[in-house]
Amino acid sequence: VRMLTNHAANLNHPFYSSTAYRYQFIVMKYFIFILALFAVSPAEAQFTRANLQAAGLTCAMCTRAINKAIEKLPFVESVNPDIKSSSFDISFKKNSKVDPDAIKKAVEEAGFSVAKLSLTGQFESVKIANDKHIEIDGKNFHFLNVNAQTLSGEKTLVLTDKNFLTQKEFKKYSTATKMSCLQTGKAENCCTKEGIDANKRVYHVTI
């Protein structure tokens, strides 16, 4: 662009006044204009909160233990527990990188397990399709049991990986795809074909 700007400033020079050069200059400007049309910002999403349902809780002390463990995570702003439903509403810090595995690890280190984890965020023109991978907020997500659509506004994704659901619930999704990454949680041949590095973490989600 800078080169073309300099050229444009010198169009009065005899060399630049030729019809051929003017035509070339116009074609280059048109080419840059076309590139600009397609240089759209990538699809964006930012997770703002989550809802966690934990398993194995028997008392208020259990709830308190999980609450403290999650509060220590660097991307967590606050945690609001509901003792009756064994659930936790988690708010994330603005512009933070959310790590679902870290949430699961915190729950397990407190002595319990995850029964369900859903992530809610603001989406901007994120195109998804069934059995396809897409990068969201710096992480790879594999969508299951969804229709092709574009996510905009506030949306909630439910994780369907092992240890993010009860065994009974996971079985419902274990046949949703023939791709082996669902069983391992890491990029397999199915994922590398879509440009994901081998063995990189892949989260499986549905809506």
N, C-alpha and C positions, 0 to 999 in steps of 0.2 A: 504493500500500500504506500509506504514512504517513497519507494522508487517511482511509482506512478505519479505521486504528488509532485515530485521533483521534475518529472517529465512534463507534467501539465504546466508547470511554471515556466517552462522553456519552449513552449509551442511556437513562439515567435521566431525562434532560431531557424535558419534556412533548412537545416536537416529535418527539423520537426515539422516543417510546414508542408512536407510532401503528402500527397493524397494517400499513399500507401501507408505511411506511418500513422496518419490520423485514423485510418481505418483500423489498423492494428491496435491503436490505443483504445478505440471505442469497443473493440471486441474484448480486450482485456478487462475493461471496466464492467462490461456485461457479465463476463465470467466471474469476476469477484462478487458482483451483485447476486448471482445465482448461488455461489458458495455461501454467502451471508444468509440466504433464505434457509439453507439446510443446516447451518451452524446453530441449531437450536440447543438450548441448555439441556443436559441430560435429565431424565425423569428423576424427580426428587421425592424424598420422604423423610420424615423425622418422627421417631417414636417419642411420644410424650408421657405415656403412662402404661401400666399393665395391671392385670388382675391375676392373682395367683390363688389357686386352691391347693391346700396342702393335705397330705394324708398322714394318718398316724397320731393326730392330736387327741389328747384326752382331757386336757385341763387348760386353765388360763396360763399356767407356767409354760406350757408348750407353745402357746401363741406368743408369749413374751420372748421366748428363746428365738423363734423364727424372726420375729419383728426386729430384734437387735442385730441378728445376723445380716438381714437385708439392708438395714439402715447403714451398715458399715461400707456398703458397696459405693465406690467413688462416683457413679453416675446416678445414684438414687437421691432424690430431694427429700421425700418423706414417705412414710408407710402408715396406712390406716387399716388396722385389723378389724375383722368381724368374727368374734369368737363363736357365735352360733353357726355360721356357715363355714368356718375354718378357712376363710378367704382373706386376702390382703390386697388392698388397692395401693398400688405403688406409683408414685409420681417421679418422673425423671428430671434431672437438671437440664436446663435449656442447652441445646446444641451439644449434648453429651453423646458419646458412643455407647449405646445400650448393648449389654452382653447377656443374652439369655442363659448361656452356660454358667455364667458367674452367679446368676440368681439360683439356678438349680443346685449348684455346688454349695451355696450358702445355706439352703434349706437342708441339704443332706448332712452338712457338717453340724447342723443344729440337732441332728438325730431323726429327721423326718424325710418325706419324699414328696415330689410334686405330683399332684393328681390332674392339674390342668394349668396351663399358662397361656394367656392371650395378651397380645401387644396391640396397643391403639396408637395411631399416629396421624399426622397430617400428610396427605399424599397429593402430589402434583403431577398429573398426566403420567402415571405409572401403568404401562400396558402389561397385562398378565394373561396367561393362557394355561390350560390344564397340562400338567406334566412338563412344565417348562421352568427353567431357572431364570432368575433375575436378581441383580444386585440392588439391595436396598440399604441405605445408611451404612455402606461399606461392608455389608455381609451378603452372602449368597443364600437365596431362598428358592425352594422348589415347591411350586404350587400343586396341590392335589384337590381333586373333586371341585373344580371351579370352571365357570364359563369364561370364554375369552372376553375381556373387558378392560376398560381404562379406569384406574382408581384415582379419584380426585376428592379432596375434602377429607374428613375424618373417617377412617376405616379401622376395623379390628381384625387382626390375623390370629388364628389359633394354632399353636405349635402341635405337630402330630408326631414328633420324633419319639424314639424310645426314651423312657424316663421323664418325659414331659406329659405323659398320660398314664392312666392305669393300664395294666396289661390287657384288660378286656377292651378298653377303648382303642388301644394301639392295634389290636387285631383287626379292627374295622378298617383301618387305613393300610394295613400291611399288604392288602391285595389291590390297593388303589393304583399301584404302578408296578411295572416289571423292572424298573430301574433299581439296581442294587444299592444305590446311595441311601435309600430309605432305611435299610437295615444297618448300615455302618455309620451314617451321619457324615460321611466324608465323600469328596468327589471321586467317583469311579469313572469307567469308560464313558458312561452315558453323559456325564457332566463335562468331561474334558473335551468332548465333541462340541460343546457350546462355549469353549474357551476358558473353562475354570481349571486352575492348576490342580494336578492330581493330589489327592489326600487333603485338600483344603476343606474346611468345615462347611457343610451345607445344612441349612435348617429347612425342615419340611413344614409347610403351613397350609391351612385352608381358611375359607372365609365363612 
